[in-house]
């Protein structure tokens, strides 16, 4: 069980999640694989990334509940920047 008393605790957890995602992603293959010996599915790089992003978004929910700034900004959350057209 995790206990977050400050935003710093959440930030530390977010860093841990990112570090773990990197480690797991380096071990994972490009495609999900079925291990017939142990009868389990071995996650792909995409699966690992998707799980980590879900965990980081969950941390954002806690931050919102506590009234703190979010610790993770996903790709879809960033502001869209429109450039100019060159003639």
N, C-alpha and C positions, 0 to 999 in steps of 0.2 A: 504494500500500500504506500502510495506517495503522499507526502504532505507538503503543500506549497504555502509558505507563510508570506513570501515576498515574490515580486516579479523576478528577482535574481534566481530564485529557486527554479522557476519555470524556464528561465533562460538557460540555466545549467542543464536541465532535462532536455531542452531542445538541442543543445550542442551534443549531448550524448546520443540522442536519436539520429542526428546527422552522421555522427562518427560510426554508429552501429550500421546505418544504412550503407555507408561506404564499404565497410568490412564485408557485410552480407552480399552487397552487389558485386564485389570483386570475386567472391566465391561462386556466385550464381551464373548459370548459363543464359544464353540469349532467349532460349525457349524453355517453357515449363516442361519438366520431365517426370514420367511416372516410374518409380522404383518398384519393380515387380517383386523383388525379394522381400522388402519391408512393407510393401503395399501402401506407400505414401507418395504424395505429389511433392516434387522438389520445386520450389518457386523460381521463377525467372527474374532477371534484372528488373523488368517492368513490375512484377508482383512486389518485389522488395521496395521499390520506389513508391508504389501506390500505398503500401502499408505505412511507410514512414510519413508520407504526406498526410495521411489520415490521422496519424498520431500527432503531428504538428498542428493540424487544424483543431484537434481536440484540445490541445494546449491553448490555442487562441480562444476557444469557447470559455475556458477557465479564466483567461485574462479578461474577457468581456464581462463575465459574471462578477469579477472582483473590481472592475472599473479601471483596469490597467491597459496600457498600450499592448497591441498584439506583438507576439514574438516572431511570427512567421508571415511573410507576404508571398502568397502564391502567384503564379504567372497570371491567372485570370483576375487577381485582385489589383494588379498594378494599373496605374492610370495609362490610358491610351494616349500616345503623343502623335499628333498630326503634323507632318512637316509641310514645307511649301513646295510648290511646283516650279521647277526651273524652266525658263524659256530659252 
